[in-house]
Amino acid sequence: MHLFSMFLKFEHHLYCLCLPQIRVKPDHTGVVTDGVKHSMNPFCEIAVEEAVKLKEKKLVKEVVAVSCGPQQVQETIRTALAMGADRGIHVEVSGKDYETLGPLQVSKILAALAKKEQADLIILGKQLVCNQTGQMTAALLDWPQGTFASEVNIEADKLKVVREVDGGLETIKIKLPAVVTADLRLNTPRYATLPNIMKAKKKKIANVKPADLGVDVSSRLEVLKVDEPPQRQGGVKVETVNDLVRKLKEAGRI
């Protein structure tokens, strides 16, 4: 699990998360991350795209990409830089601390960075592998939040957000600084061009540790065991409805 974040200096900042595919260790103490290619999840790409678009509209001054995790997460920071972010911050969390990094610790890191960077806006993907990080970050900062955003507009010192809710769309207006989580309908992320990928290699990525931010990332939880999902069993073909009912009864499903 990694945290990927973007700061916009508009002073606006935005955060999002990335996650590699993983497999369980043979001793079931965790997951294997060695040699895994790190990539950004779709919601985070949308958050990055929105940050870059706000800068292109000259509504923000700077976009800063942030990621928490081991050295490999710099790959995802470079991706954001190639998409248009100005600089990156790598919050180095490795070993056991990385394996047990939870949403509360992540939110504390983001809140501390937002204060240090004097961010006005934090944008994350709406669904993060570390759970409700956006909402907790807003609570720690005591900032208003616009979750599940499908449209974002800056109006002076306020943010107009159209939210995807169960009953349809909800439009709210919140004061800056604020936290926004991006829905799939917010935008379509761009592909990084080769020239921008080359430029991204020259952009600065600062390294910090949680302790530098006054954040303790030691886990409050103990992972007892990690198992892979059980393999799905093959299906059984039946000739008639009566055969289907009989099979379901035998399986105790009806």
N, C-alpha and C positions, 0 to 999 in steps of 0.2 A: 504494500500500500504506500502510495506517495501522496503528499499534498502538493498540488501545483497551484500557484497563485499569481495574480497579476495586479500590479498597483498602477493606478492612473493618477498622474498629477495634473490636476485640473484646477485641481490637485486630486486626481482620482486614482484609486487603486482597485485591483481586482484579483480575486483568488480562485483557483480551481484545483481539481484533483486528477491524478493519473494513476493507472493501475495496470500492471503486467499480468499475463496469464501465469498461473503458478501451479505447482504440484506439491503433494504432501511428502515430507521427509520420511525415510524408511522407519525411523524410530517414533514417528507420530508426535514429535515435539513441536512441529511447526511446518512451514512451507519452504520449498526450495526457491531461492531467488538468484543464486549464482548463475551467470550466463544468460539471464533472462533479458530480452530486449524490452526497454521501458517505453511506454507510449501513453499518450494523453487519452482520457476517455471522451466520448462524444460531447457530453455536456460541458466539459472543460474547454474543448475546442470552441464551442459556441460562446462561452464566456470570454475567451481570448479574442475571438473575432469581434465581439461587441465592444470590447475595450479599444481595439485598434480602430474600429469605425468611429468611435467617439473622438479619438485623436485626429483622424482624418477630417472630421467636421470642425476641427479646431475648438472643440468643447472641453478638451483636456490637454494638459501640458505634457504629461509623461506617463508611459505605461511600463510598469515594472513586473516582471515575471518572478514568482517565488515557488520553490518546491522544497518539501521536507523529505529527507531520506538519505540513503548512502550516495556515494559518488556517482553512481550510474544515473541518478535522476537528472543530472545536468543535461542528459540527452533531451528530455522533455522541455527543459528550459530553453535549449537551443532551438527547438521546434517553435516555441512561442516567439523567440527573438526573430526567427525567419519569417513568421507571420506578421511581424511589425512591432513587437514590444521593443522598448528602448534599452533596457538592461535587466539583469537577473539577480536574484538573491537565492543562494542555496543554503538552507538551514540543515546542517549535517546531523543526521540521526542514524546510527548504525547499530549493528549487533542486536543484542536482546532488546535494547530500547526501541529499535526500529520495528522489531517483530511484534512488540506489544504496544506500539504507539496507538493511542486511542483518540476519540473525537474531542475529549475535554482538553488533552494536552495540545492537540492540533489547534483548537480554538484559542487557547492561551497564547500559542506562538503567533497566530495571525493577529490577535488583538495587540500584542506587544509590538509587532512589526508595524501595524497600522499607526500606532501612536508615534513610533520612532520615525517613520517615513512621512508623517503628517498627511496621511491619506484622507481623501474625502469620500471615496466610493470603493467598496469591496464587492466584486462580482465573482460568484462561484457557479459551478454547475448545480442544477437543482437536486441531483442525486449523487451523493458522494459515498465512497466505500467506507469512510469513517463516520457514516450516519449524518446527523443533523448539524454539521459543522457550521454552516452559514447562520443558522438560527442561534446557536450557542455563541458564536463570535459576536453577533449583534447584541446579545444579552450582556456579554462581558464588557463590551464597549458602551453599552446603554445607547445604542444607535437604533433608529427605526429600520425596518426591513421590508423589502418587497420580494416575496418568494414566488417561484414558478412564473417568472416574467416572460411574456411573449412579445413585449414591446417596451422600450425604455427611451424616454426623452428627458433631456435636461432643460429646465426652465428656471433661469436665474439661480437661486439658491435652493431650488426644489427639484425633485425627481418625480416625473409622471410615469407610473408603471402600470401596464396592462397585465393582469394575472390570469393564469389558467386555473379555474376552480371547477369543482364537480358540477356546479349548476350552469357553467358557461364562462363568461369573461367578467372580471372585476377590475375597474380602473381606480387606482389610488394615487394620491400625491403625498410624498414624504419629504421631510427636510433633509438636506445634506449636513453632515456626513451620514452615509447610509450603507446598508448591506443589501445586495440583490443576488438572487439565485436564478440562473438562466434555464428556461424551458426550451424544448427542441424547436419550437416555432419562432424563437427569437431571431434567428438568422441562419444562413448557410455558410459554414466556415470556408475560407479560401484555402487553396493549395499554395504552399510556399514555393516560390519560383527558385530556380537554380541560382540566379544572382543574389537573391535575398538569403538563401541558405549560405552562400559564401560570405556575405556581409555579416551574418549572424555569428560566424566564427570569430569575428573581431570585436564583437560587443562584450561588454564587461559583465562577469558574473561574480558577485561578492559572496564569500563564504562566512557564515556565522554559525555558532552553536547555540542550542537552546539556553545554556547557562549565560551566554552573553546577553540574552534578552530577559534574564531573571526567571526563566521557566524551568520547572522540574518535570522531566518527561518520564520519570520512573513510574512503572505501571501500578495501578491499584488492583489489577486483576491478575490471577494466575491461570495460565492456560494448562489444563490438565491433559488434554489429548486433542489431536487434530486428525480427522478422518476424511477421506475422499467420499463423495456421494456414492451410494451403492449403484452398481451397474443395473441398467434397466433390463428386465427379463423380456424375452421374445414373446410376441403375441401368438394367440391361438386362433386359427380360422374355424368358424362354425358354419354349418350348412343351413340351419333354420333358426327361427326365433326361439323355438322350444329348446334347442341345443344351447343357445345363448343364455336363456333363463336358468337352465340346469347348471351350466358352468358357473354362473354368478352365485347360485345357491351353494354349490360345492365350495366356492371360495369364501363363503360367508359374507358376500357383499350385499345380498338382499335376503 
